[in-house]
Amino acid sequence: MKRNGSAIWQGDLKTGKGRVSTQSGVLSEAQYGFNTRFEDGPGTNPEELIGAAHAGCFSMALSNVLGEQGLTADRIETTATVTLDKAEGGFAITAVHLEVTATIPGTDEATFQKAAETAKVNCPVSKLLTAEISMTATLA
């Protein structure tokens, strides 16, 4: 299986403009630029797209781990906060923090924490990222 996203950039870094799209069409020429990445301008940016991808991937991975234990979540809500820091030679994504809240009938805290940790380590997006990946998991 292969999926793709694409980007078009025109201009210099600070005043240029870009558009990103996804194969599915969910994003179609969504605006991004310096102001959407380093300020609060309208549009998206690579870090929030990575965050959305990581949150979605992790939630699915957790659902899978729970299913292997005969458990089904009523709800898994995940926010992935991606940190972009100035580093030697430019900028780098240095960390991702997963904030997870789940409602899972028939489980206990220890089982949930173990399942969440397993999902964090085995989620394909987690495996892709070389940044530190931390997590806070809350069983509701």
C-alpha positions as a Python dict, from the first residue, in 0.01 Angstrom:
ca = {
    (1, 'M'): (0, 0, 0),
    (2, 'K'): (126, 345, -87),
    (3, 'R'): (-42, 680, -18),
    (4, 'N'): (76, 1024, -114),
    (5, 'G'): (57, 1386, -27),
    (6, 'S'): (188, 1667, -241),
    (7, 'A'): (301, 2025, -202),
    (8, 'I'): (361, 2320, -428),
    (9, 'W'): (575, 2611, -306),
    (10, 'Q'): (620, 2943, -482),
    (11, 'G'): (852, 3221, -368),
    (12, 'D'): (1105, 3272, -93),
    (13, 'L'): (1075, 3133, 258),
    (14, 'K'): (918, 3429, 437),
    (15, 'T'): (687, 3571, 172),
    (16, 'G'): (628, 3263, -42),
    (17, 'K'): (309, 3063, -45),
    (18, 'G'): (242, 2694, -60),
    (19, 'R'): (-42, 2451, -112),
    (20, 'V'): (-68, 2094, 12),
    (21, 'S'): (-299, 1819, -108),
    (22, 'T'): (-365, 1457, -23),
    (23, 'Q'): (-433, 1166, -255),
    (24, 'S'): (-779, 1118, -102),
    (25, 'G'): (-872, 1480, -170),
    (26, 'V'): (-948, 1551, 196),
    (27, 'L'): (-688, 1825, 164),
    (28, 'S'): (-701, 1995, -171),
    (29, 'E'): (-456, 2280, -217),
    (30, 'A'): (-473, 2379, 151),
    (31, 'Q'): (-271, 2694, 209),
    (32, 'Y'): (51, 2691, 407),
    (33, 'G'): (340, 2930, 447),
    (34, 'F'): (586, 3090, 684),
    (35, 'N'): (306, 3262, 875),
    (36, 'T'): (112, 2937, 924),
    (37, 'R'): (424, 2761, 1048),
    (38, 'F'): (590, 3019, 1269),
    (39, 'E'): (300, 3254, 1348),
    (40, 'D'): (-77, 3217, 1364),
    (41, 'G'): (-180, 3279, 1004),
    (42, 'P'): (-466, 3100, 828),
    (43, 'G'): (-383, 2764, 677),
    (44, 'T'): (-194, 2455, 783),
    (45, 'N'): (169, 2356, 838),
    (46, 'P'): (380, 2041, 825),
    (47, 'E'): (389, 2000, 1203),
    (48, 'E'): (12, 1997, 1251),
    (49, 'L'): (-24, 1755, 960),
    (50, 'I'): (233, 1524, 1122),
    (51, 'G'): (44, 1564, 1449),
    (52, 'A'): (-288, 1468, 1289),
    (53, 'A'): (-127, 1170, 1116),
    (54, 'H'): (38, 1054, 1439),
    (55, 'A'): (-280, 1097, 1646),
    (56, 'G'): (-484, 901, 1391),
    (57, 'C'): (-226, 626, 1356),
    (58, 'F'): (-183, 588, 1732),
    (59, 'S'): (-561, 574, 1792),
    (60, 'M'): (-595, 296, 1535),
    (61, 'A'): (-295, 110, 1681),
    (62, 'L'): (-444, 132, 2031),
    (63, 'S'): (-776, 1, 1901),
    (64, 'N'): (-588, -294, 1749),
    (65, 'V'): (-395, -372, 2069),
    (66, 'L'): (-719, -359, 2269),
    (67, 'G'): (-895, -582, 2016),
    (68, 'E'): (-621, -843, 2054),
    (69, 'Q'): (-715, -849, 2424),
    (70, 'G'): (-1087, -882, 2352),
    (71, 'L'): (-1154, -518, 2440),
    (72, 'T'): (-1331, -250, 2237),
    (73, 'A'): (-1301, 119, 2316),
    (74, 'D'): (-1613, 332, 2318),
    (75, 'R'): (-1388, 628, 2239),
    (76, 'I'): (-1018, 703, 2193),
    (77, 'E'): (-929, 1070, 2169),
    (78, 'T'): (-567, 1155, 2088),
    (79, 'T'): (-390, 1486, 2039),
    (80, 'A'): (-30, 1479, 1913),
    (81, 'T'): (164, 1796, 1990),
    (82, 'V'): (464, 1830, 1761),
    (83, 'T'): (756, 2048, 1877),
    (84, 'L'): (966, 2232, 1619),
    (85, 'D'): (1286, 2380, 1766),
    (86, 'K'): (1574, 2577, 1625),
    (87, 'A'): (1867, 2340, 1609),
    (88, 'E'): (2219, 2339, 1474),
    (89, 'G'): (2194, 2391, 1102),
    (90, 'G'): (1829, 2497, 1100),
    (91, 'F'): (1511, 2363, 1255),
    (92, 'A'): (1420, 2013, 1372),
    (93, 'I'): (1115, 1834, 1502),
    (94, 'T'): (1246, 1740, 1844),
    (95, 'A'): (948, 1586, 2018),
    (96, 'V'): (593, 1462, 1989),
    (97, 'H'): (368, 1435, 2292),
    (98, 'L'): (61, 1212, 2268),
    (99, 'E'): (-228, 1312, 2493),
    (100, 'V'): (-473, 1021, 2503),
    (101, 'T'): (-809, 986, 2674),
    (102, 'A'): (-1000, 664, 2625),
    (103, 'T'): (-1324, 508, 2745),
    (104, 'I'): (-1284, 131, 2744),
    (105, 'P'): (-1548, -82, 2916),
    (106, 'G'): (-1413, -380, 3105),
    (107, 'T'): (-1052, -271, 3147),
    (108, 'D'): (-839, -144, 3431),
    (109, 'E'): (-566, 119, 3453),
    (110, 'A'): (-272, -123, 3428),
    (111, 'T'): (-414, -299, 3122),
    (112, 'F'): (-487, 36, 2957),
    (113, 'Q'): (-141, 178, 3025),
    (114, 'K'): (28, -133, 2886),
    (115, 'A'): (-191, -126, 2575),
    (116, 'A'): (-125, 246, 2522),
    (117, 'E'): (252, 198, 2554),
    (118, 'T'): (244, -94, 2309),
    (119, 'A'): (47, 117, 2061),
    (120, 'K'): (285, 411, 2102),
    (121, 'V'): (588, 196, 2021),
    (122, 'N'): (427, 2, 1736),
    (123, 'C'): (227, 271, 1556),
    (124, 'P'): (381, 302, 1207),
    (125, 'V'): (407, 682, 1238),
    (126, 'S'): (588, 643, 1573),
    (127, 'K'): (834, 410, 1401),
    (128, 'L'): (891, 670, 1130),
    (129, 'L'): (972, 959, 1361),
    (130, 'T'): (1317, 985, 1516),
    (131, 'A'): (1206, 1255, 1759),
    (132, 'E'): (1140, 1172, 2121),
    (133, 'I'): (780, 1055, 2148),
    (134, 'S'): (618, 1096, 2487),
    (135, 'M'): (262, 1031, 2596),
    (136, 'T'): (5, 1098, 2865),
    (137, 'A'): (-275, 841, 2862),
    (138, 'T'): (-594, 887, 3062),
    (139, 'L'): (-858, 620, 3107),
    (140, 'A'): (-1196, 791, 3143),
}
